Amino acid sequence: MRRADRTFVGGDRIGLLEGIDRCGSISGAAREVGISYKTAWDAVDAMNNAAETPLVRRTAGGVGGGGTMLTAEGKETVRLYRVLQGEHQKFIGRLEGRLGDVDRLYSLLRRVTMMRVSARNVFLGKVKEVRKGAVSAEVTIALSGGETLCSVITNESVKVLGLKPGMEAYAFFKASSVILGKDLHNAKVSARNLLRGTVSRIVHGPVNAEVTVDLPGGSVLTAVVTEESAKRLLLANGDPVCALVKASSVILGLDA
């Protein structure tokens, strides 16, 4: 099952969701399906961002130490996928009975229809406003969690995509296009997009650090900053941060 330019859920991700439901934790589910803790979180973040409402929710710590659980939407997604999987297998069985080997056809369709993008941040939303200028247009996308993203694209792109208020669209941008800072909500900056959130994970490296930021509406944003910047900002899990993204860095797309 796909949305925009990337997999929304597939067999591997459904298996991860089922593992989370059984174990009540990301680490336990990751061990069950044989992937790393970070890979599991990346998959969960991608699914939560692509879904209209989050499929997985973290629970606060306490006597039990907190954990991770499927939302009602997550449980329903798993159920629907398994139903679709069963019906799909029946369909393939009937099709092979009439046509013989369909692997070559599937291989061709897969190559034609699949496209992957390197941008880590992909958000589903609805076009809120389109303001055209002489050459470029400013398009505002309202995300499902209540945040908004502004994108500046050419008028020709608006025409080709047929962008109009109310229609669903995807906004995506690279993790390297995100600037992180603290207490920037009252600062005067040229970047049109300022998203407030909370640091949930930091992966340190010799040169760069990958910082995951939970947004209030349930979406997750990923930023790649230099290791020196991460240390200078004293970033730690639970810290409130502001993420800046230039409107020119936000690319828009639609379902095919």
N, C-alpha and C positions, 0 to 999 in steps of 0.2 A: 504494500500500500504506500503510495507516494503522494507528496504534496510539494508543489513548486519543483525545485531542482534537486531534491534529495529524498531519501527514504524516510517516511514518517514512521511506519512500523513494518517489521518483517518477522520472519521466524525467530531470528536471534534476539530481537528486541522484545518480542512477545515472551520468549523464554526468560529474559531478564525480568520482565514485569511479573511473571508468575513466580520467579524466585524471590523477588521482593515481597510479594504477597505471602509466601510461605515463611520466609526468614525474618521479615520485619526489619531488614537492614540491607544497605547497599553492599557492604563487604561480604555478607553471607551469600547474597545472590550472585555477586561476582565470582566467588569461589565455585558456586554450583555450576555456572555456565562456562567457567574456564577463561575468564578475562580479567584484566587488571582492575583495580579499584578506580583508577582515573578513567579508563575506557568506559566503565559502567556509568560513572557520573556524566561523562560527555554524552553518552547515549540518552540518559535521562533528561539532561538539559535540552538536547535537540528535540526530544519528543514533547517536553513541556512547552517549548517555544512554538512548535508547529501546531499543537492542539489548541482548540478554542478555550479550554480550561485545563489546568495542569492534570497530568495523569498520576504523578507521584508527589507526595507531600512529606516534608521532613517534620518530625514531631519534636517538640522541645524536650530538653533533658529533665530529669527528675529522679525519682527513686529507681526507675528502670534505665536511666541513662539516655533516654530519647531513642529515636529510631527513624525508620522510613516506612511509609505505607502507601498503598494505592488509594487514590480517591475513587469516588463512585464512577467517575468518567473513565478512570484507568481500568477498573474491573469490567465495565461495559465494553471497553475497547478490546480487552482480552477475549471476552465472550464472543463478540462479533467476529473477531479475527478467526477464532477456531471454527465458528459456523461457516464463514466464507472459505476457509481452508478445506473443510469437508466437502462443500459443494463444488469447489474448484477441482478437487481430485476426481469427483464423479464426472465432471465435465471433460477433463482430460482423458479419462478412461473411455468415454463415449466418442470423443474426437479421434483418439488413436484407433478405435475400432473401425472408423470410417476412412481415415486418411493414412493410417500407418504411422511411421516415425515422424513426429512433429518437432523434434529437437532443432533441426535446421531453421524452421520457421521461427521458433522461439528465439534462437540466437540472433537472427536478423532483426526481429522486432526489438530485442533488448538493446542492440547497438544503435538502432534508429531513435528510440525513445528516451534512452537514459542520458543524462547530462549531470555532471557534478561540478560544484563550485568550491573554490578554496576558502571563501569567506566563512568564518566561524559563526558569525552572528546572522541568523535568519529569523525574521519575525513576521507572523501573520497579522494582518490588520485590515482596516477598511479605509478607503480614501475619504478623507474628511473635507478637503478643500483643494481646489486647483486654481492657482493664480498665475495667469500668463503675463509675460513681459514681451519685450520686442523680439528676443531670441530664445530666452529660457523661461521655464515655468517653475514655480514653487509648489510642490505637492506635499500636503500634510496627511500622514497616515496615522489613524487612531488604532493603537494596539488593543488587544482584548482585555488587558489588565488596566486600561485607563491612560497609559502613557501615550505620548504622541512622538512621531519622528517626522522631521522635515527633510525633503529631498529636493535638490535643484537639478532638473534635467532639461533637455532641449524641448522646445515646442513640438518638434518633429517626433520625438520619443513619446510625448503625451498623445499625439495623434495615432502613432503606430500601435501603442498599447490600448488606445481607446479609454483612457482614464477618465472616470467620472465619479462624483461623490456617491458613496454608498456601495461601490463595488469592492470586492476583496482584492487585496494585493499583498505582495511580499516585499519587505524592505530588508536588504542585507548589506553588510559592510564588514571589512576585515578587522580582525582583532587588533592589528597594528595601527588602525585608524582611530582607535579610542585613546583619549587622553584622560588620565585619572588624577583626581585632586581631592583635597579635603576642604570643607567649608567654602565651596565655590558658588553656592546658590544665590549669594548676593553680589558676586563679582561681575564685572562687566567684561564679557568675552565676545569674540567675533563668531565663535561656533554657535550655530542655531540650535543644536540639540544638546540639552543638558538633562541627563537622567540621574536621579538619585537612587541609591541602593545600598546594600550591605555586602561587604566582602564575605564570601562563603568558603572559598578555597584559594590557596596560593601554591603554585608549583614553581619552586625556585630552580634556576639554572645558572650555569657559569656566566652567561651574558644577559639573558632575558628572564623575566618572570611572567608566568601566565596567571592572571588574576580573574577569578570568577565572581561576578557581582549579581546578587539576587535583587530583582526589582520588586517593588511593592505589589504589583499586579500578578506576580507569579512567574514572569518571564526571567530568563537568565542571560546575562551579558558577559562576554569574554573579552578581556583586554590583554595585550602583550606589551609590557613595558620593560625598560632596561632593569637589570637587577639593582643597579645603583639607585634608580628612581624609587624602586620598591623599598629599599632600605632607607632612603632619605625621607619618604613619606611615613615610615614606620608602619607599613600596612600589616594588619593582623586580622584574623577571622573575627567577624562581628563588627568591624569598624564601618561606620557610615562613610560613604564616598560619593563623589559626583563624577559621572562619566561624560566627557565632551566628545561630540562627533560632528564634524563639519557636514553641512547639508550636501555638499558636492561629493562627499564620500559615500553617501547612501544611494545604493542602486535599487531600482524597483523592478519587479517582475510579476507575472500573472501565471495562473495555471494554464497549461496548454489546452 
